[in-house]
């Protein structure tokens, strides 16, 4: 157990003790950590006799829909009235895996008009959210692992109910690229060992996460690498760009580009990788890096974004070709972020 997490337990216990109706919300375009954390907390709360509701700003990626309890997640974009009503009647709202209300999509407006108790649980640096309790630990691998530590200390022992640890493991595994990068340490692996000893089926989960895509997604991946990747060895940088027409051609579904931003980092000498995706009204950027290259600082300064040192996101209002030109014009200054 991490001592750094102990300071939150008394207050967290008090808030949980007095709440009966609890909403769990996550960030827009939820990933494995967001969904894993939300499901894990839901399983824990329902086991404790609480009324728990899970609300995602938009739909889940297909490769996560197998998870136990995922069908109970309410999609705000599909049911805004129901979602707003649930949030407003809740005694307590947990905000999971986000460090700014702007990352909640259309849920942000609802959150700005309610006065219920709020708790943030997150591992991104620089939280910008006002809450009754801010639980922020950027040194921990994932929000899911942070939640595992919190529940372990609330219970006084590891909490190892099967659905709970399965959800936790999904969050930890996806946010570390199957334990290949990120801020995991010996404590992380010791937590995994506790789950494995409790009967966690890691092979089943790994198969569902990494071998659960359509043939169209595989063809999109090949197309991205073969036709849409640019390598700039002089700047130790590579990027992939995808037009909306490219996505349509390969029948893109939510989650199909998961992991694409990391692929160029497999090239010898490349330490900075960016994925540009053309959306209807903006360009989405996913930035990845190795070592001490501050992808989050770069995203924050130039692309209205942020995140972790080696994994960040951003966006641009430029056309895709102009966004790429602007990005390339910044590369001579990359030494500032190393």
N, C-alpha and C positions, 0 to 999 in steps of 0.2 A: 504494500500500500504506500502511496506517495504522501508524504507529510504535507506537501503544498496544497493538497485537496482538503485536508482536515479543517481548515479555517472556514469552510462553507457549510459544514454539516449541521451545526446547531440551528442556523437560520433556515436552511433548507428544510430541516425536519419540522420546524415550527410552521412554515408556510404549507407544507404538505399535510400536516396534522389538521389544519383548520379548513382545508379545501375539500369539497366534495365533487364539484363539476370542474373538470380540467381540460383545457384545449392545448393541443400540441401543434405548433406550426413550424414550417421549415422554409428554406429559400426557394426562389424561382429556379426552374430547371433542376430539380432535386437529383442528387447523385447518391451513390451507395451509402455514404456517411450520413447524409440528411435523412434518407428513408430508414436506414438501419437504426439510427438514434431514435427516430420518432416511433418506430415499431417496438423497439426495446423498452422505451419508457411507457408506451401503451400497455405492453404485456405486464410490466411491473405494477403499474397503477391499477389495472383491472384485477390483478391478483390480490391487491390490498383493499379491494372493495370500492374503489373510486370510479366515478363515471368519466371515462376518458374518450376524447374525440381527436382524431388526427385530420389535419387540413393541410393540403399541399397547394401552392399557388397555381400550378399547372400539372399536367399529366405525368405519370411516372414513366421512366424508361422501360421498354419492354423487358430488358434482361433482369429487372428487379420484381416483376409482377408475380413471380412464383413464391415470393416470401410470405410466410404465414401471417395473416392479418392484413395483407396489402389491399384486399378488396374492401376493407373498412375505411380506407383513406378517402376522404372527401376532397374532390378537386374544386378549388374555389372558382376557376374559370367556368366550370360546368354548372356549379350550384352556388352562385354568389349570395343569394338571399339566405339559403339555409346555412351557409358557412358563416355569414355575418351574424345571424341570429345565435348560433352556437357560441361564437367568440364573445358576444355581448352578455350572454347569460352565465358565462364561466366565472367561477370564483378566482381561478388562477390560469394564466397562460404561460406555457413554456415556449420560448423561442430557441430553436435548436439549429446549430451549425450555420449561423450567420452573424455578422458583426455590424450590420447596418439595416435599418428598416427598409431602405431602398431596394434591398435584395429580396424582399418579400413580394415583389410584383404588386398586383392589385389588392393584396391583403393589407398593404401599408395604410391605405385610406381608412380601413376599418380600425386598425390598431390606433390610429390618431384620434379616433372618436370614442374610445372606450377608456374606462378608468379602473379596470380590474388589476389585480396584483400580477406582476410580470417577473419572470425569471429567465435570464439568458444563460444558456449553456453552450459554450463555443470554444474552439481552439484557434481561431484566426487572430492574428495580431491586430492591435488598435481598435477595440470595440467602440462603436459610436452610438450605442443604444443606451437610453436611460431606462433602467429597470429597478425594481425593488431589491433584486439580488442579481449581481453580475458575476457569473462564474466563468472566468476566462483564463485558460491555461494553454498558451501557444506552444509550450514545450512538449505537449502531449500529442501523440500521433494523429489523433482524430477526436471528433466530438464523441463518437461511440466509445472509445476507450476512456475518455474523461467521465462519461456517464457510468461506465462499468466501475470505475474507481469510486465515484460518488455513492452508488448503490451499495457497493461492498462496505463502505464505511458507515452508511446509514444502518445496514443490517448487522454490522459487527463481524461479518464473515462473508466470503465470496457468495454472491447470489447466482446460482447456476441452473436455474430453470431453463429447459431446452430451448423454447422459443426466444427467450431473452438472450441467451448467449449466441444463438444462431444470428440474430439481428445485430448484436454487438460485433461479432466476427466479420460480418459483411461490411460494416462501416470501417473497421480497422483495416481489413484486407484491401478494400477498394481505394482508400485514401493513402495507402502506402504502395500501391501498385504490386499487390501480393508480396509485401514486405521487401520491396526492392529500393524504395526511396522514401524521403520524408523524415520526420523527426521521431522515429521510433527508437527505442533503446532496450536495455535489458529488462526493464519493468514491463514493457510491452510484450516481450516474448514470454515472460513469466506469467502474465495475464492469459496469454494464449495457452500456455501449458495447463493452467487451471481449467480452462474450457475443454481442452482435449481430454484431460483426465476425467472430466465429467461426462464424456461421451459425445462431444461435438463431432459431427461428420464433416470434416474439412474437405474431403475429396468430393462429396456431393455438392457442397457450396461452391467450391472452385469450378466444378463442371458447369453449374448453373450460371455463374457469373461470366466465365471466360469462353464457354462453348455453347452459347445459347443465342446465336445470331442467325439471321437469314443469309441465304446465298447472295442476295442483293447487297447486303452489307459487306460481305467479303469482296465482292466485285468493286464496290465503292472504295474500299481500302486499297485494292490494287490500283485502281484508277488514280487515287490521290497520290500514291507513291510514284506511279509511273508517269503521270501527266501533269500533276499539280504541285510537285515539290521542287523547290529552288534551294540550292546549297551554295552558300557564300563562305567558302573556307577562310578567306582573308579576315572575316569577322567572327569566325567560329560559330556561325549562325546558319540555320536552315529554317525554311517555313513551307507550309502547305496552305493553299487557298482553294476554296470551293465556292462556286457560284450556286445560286438557287436552282438554276437549270441542271447543274451537275447532280444536286441532291434529288431533284425530281426524276432525272434519268434513271437513278438507281433506287427509286422507291424508298427514299429516306424515311425512317421512323425515328421518334425521339429516342436518343441513346445510341444511335448507330455510329456516331463519330467519337464515342467515348474511347479515350486512349490514343486518338490520332495525334494529338499535340505532342505526345511523348516519343513517337516513332523516330523522328529525325535525330533524337539524342543518341540513338544506337550507332550513328555514323562516327567514325574515329575523328576526334578533334572538335566535334560540335558540342558546345556547352549551352547554347541558347536556341530554343525552338518556339515557333509561333504557328498556331492554326488560325487562319482567317476564314470565317464563314459568313456568307452574304445572307442576311435576313431581309424581311420585307422593308423595314425602315431604318436599319443600321447594320454595321458590321460587328460581329462578335469575335473577340480575340481570346484565345487560350494560350497562355505563355508558360513555358516550362524551362528549367535551367538545371545546371549541375553546379555542385560546389558552392562557392560564395557569391555567385552571380545573383544579384537582387532583382528577380523578375517582378516582384511586387512593387518595388520602387519605380522601376521602368514603366510598369502599367499605370501606376498612380500619377506619374508626372505627365505622360503623353496620351494616355487612353482612358482617362476617367475610371480607373480600375483599382485593383489591389488584390491582396491575398497573402499567400505564404512566400517566403524568400525564393523557393524553387517551383512554386505553382501558383499562378495568378490568373486573373481574368480582366478584360477590359472591353470597351466598345468605341465605335467611331461613327459619326454621322456622314462621313465621306463615302463616295462610291468606292467599290472594292479596289479598282485599279489605282485610284488616287490614294486610298488608304495604304496600299502596298508601297507606292512611291514615297509617301510620307515616312513610312516605317524605314525604308531603305536609306532615306536621307539622315536618319538618326544614328545609323550604325557606326559611323566614325567616332561617335561619343560613347560607345559601349564601355570603354575602360572605366567610366565613372561608376559603373554598377558591379564591377568585379571586386 
